[in-house]
Every structure is written in structure tokens, then in C-alpha cells.
Amino acid sequence: MGQCMHIVCGPPGVGKSFVARVIGEKSGGTVLSTEQIRDECSGDVTPNSDRIQTYRELYRQASEQLADGQDVILDGEFRTENHRSEAAVIGCGRDVSVHFVRVRCRGDIARERLRKRDGLSKAGVDVYEQIKNEFEPLTRVHSSIDNSGFKRETKREVGRLPGI
């Protein structure tokens, strides 16, 4: 099997980071997270410039990892088709198999997860609602993971993804 890049997307609280980590464990790939990059790059920036800077750095790191022959898992909202296209170009330009993974979760569970987070994420329920409403439909070929249940069920679903 050739080199792979998984792009894990969805609103906050649905379990993207958990799914990305499981993909990384099963594939041996490197997980790159927008949340981690945002924390490393934070400064006096506006939310919009912060998002642009974060994704730009994510794409730069992904390009480096792919150039080194590593499989890559991108963990982020990717709420717009534009962000998804930019990410896909990185892989397609290198003859890397690109797989989109849309993580879903029942709204009540996502809201409860966000309420229980203590400093793990800057996103709260209000941000979840906003991004859920702004999330553009994923029209390209993708896999969907329902992360509403037990972790073992999610891990089983991840094991069936392309490129794993």
C-alpha cells in the first residue's frame, strides 16, 4: 500500500482527535492537529487570521511529513470546502492517497463532552453550535465515523477505513 493522508473533519466535541489518534496508531502515521498548532502559534491575532495561520502551518507540516515518506493524519474542523480542497492538494500533488473522514456524534453527546472539557479545548457549546451550522456538506468521497458510542466501537469503525 502507498502513502496515505487522512483528513479528519467535523465540529468540536464529536471526537475528531480521538479518531485521528486511532488512525495514527493503526497506520503508524503522524497526527497533526489544528488545535495543537493553534496553541503553538497563538499570539495577538484575530480569530480569522488565527485560522488562516493555523491551516497554513498545518499544510506546511503535512507537506514536510509527506516529503519524508510519512503517512499523515490531519485533525481539524475543515468546515469549508476550500479548506478541504487545500488539504487534498497537498496529498494529490505527491501521489498520496487522500481519504476524508467525517466524524459525527449525537448533538447531546457532543454538547456534554464540551461541557466536561476543562482546558482541553477552547471550543465550548456555543462554538459547537456555530460550527455545526456553518459546516459545509462534504460532497467528495468520504468515510463517516459515528463516535456517539463506546470507544471500542469507534476503534472498530476506524479499522475499516481505507488506508488502514
N, C-alpha and C positions, 0 to 999 in steps of 0.2 A: 504494500500500500504506500502511496506517495505522501507527501507533506500535506497537512490539513490545518485549516484555520476555522475555528468555531466562533461564531458571533452570537453571544447570549444576550437577549434583549427582553425588556418588559419594564413595567413601572416598579417603583420602590416597594419593598415588602413582599414581593412574590417569590423570592428565593433565588434570584439570579446568581448571587455569589456562591451559594451552596451548590447549585447546578454546575457552575463554572469550575469550582474546586473538584467536584466528582469527575467531570470531563478530564480535567488535568491529571487526576490520579489514575484514571483508566487509560488515558492516551499517552501519558508521560509529557504532555505539553506544558508550556509556560502560561500561567494565567496572568493577564494584565487587566487591572480594574480601574475604571474611570474614577471611582471613589478614592482609591489609594493615590492615584496620580493627582487628583484634585487637592488632596490633603498635602501632598509634597510640593505642589506648585502654588499653594494658596498665598495670597497677598492682598493688597488693596486693589481689587478688581471688581468689576460689576458682574452680576450673575451671568449675563450673556457673554462677556469677554472671557469669564472663567470657563464657561462651557466650551467656547472655541479653543481656548488654550489647552484645556484638558484633552479634548479629542485630538487636537494636533499632536500633542505629546504621546497620546495612546498610539496613534498611527505611526509615529516615528519609532517608538519602542517595538511595535509589532514588526515593522519593516526590518529592524536590526535583528530581531529573533528569527524571522523567516530567512533572512540572508545567511544566518548562522546554521540553517538547516533544522531549526526547532519547529515543532508544531506549536500553534498559538491559540489561546482561548481569550477572546475579548469579552469582558464583563462590563456591561453598561446599559443604559436605557435604550439608546439607539431609537429614540421616539420618532424620528423623521426618516423618510425615505432617503433624504440627502445624506444623513449620517451613515445609513446602511450602505448606500452606494459608494461612499468614500472608503468605507472599510473593505468592501468587496473588491475594489480596485487594487488594493494592496496585495491581496492574495492572488487575484486573477492575473495581475501583471507579473507574477513569479511562477505561474503554472502550479499553483497551490489549490487544492480542493477547498472550496469555501462552503461552509454549512451554517445556515442560520437556525438558531434555536430560540423559539418564543416561549418564555416561561410564563405560565398562568397560575393563578391561585384564586380561590374564592375571595371576594372582597372583604367579608367579615374576618377571615383569617389574616389577610394582608394587613388590615387595619389593626388587629390585635397584635401582630408581630411588631408593627411600627410603634405602637404604644409601649411595648415592653422593652424596646431597644433603649439602652442607656449609653448614649455617646457613640454607639457603633455606626450610626449614620446620621447625617444632617437632615435627612428626609423624615417628615412626620406625616400624619394622616392628611393634612391639608395639601402637602406636596404630592402625595399619592393620588389624591382625587384630581388634582390639576393635571398631572402627567397622564393618568389613565384617560382623561378626557381629551388630551392633546395627542395621544399616541396614534400615529397614522397606521392604518391597516398594513399588515405585512402581505404584500401581493406576490412576492417572489416565492420560489420553492423554499419551504422551511419545515422543520420538525417542531412539534408543540409538546411541551412537558407540563403536566398538571402537578404542581407542587403543593397541593392542598392537603395531602395525606401524610402518611408516615415517611420518614427519610428512606427507609429500605425500599418503599415503592418507587420513590423518585430515583434512587440509585438503579433500580431495575430498568426503569424507563430510559435513563441515560445510557445504560449498556446497550440499548437497541439503536442508538443514534448512528448515522453514517459517520465513518471515520474513526470509530471507537474499536 
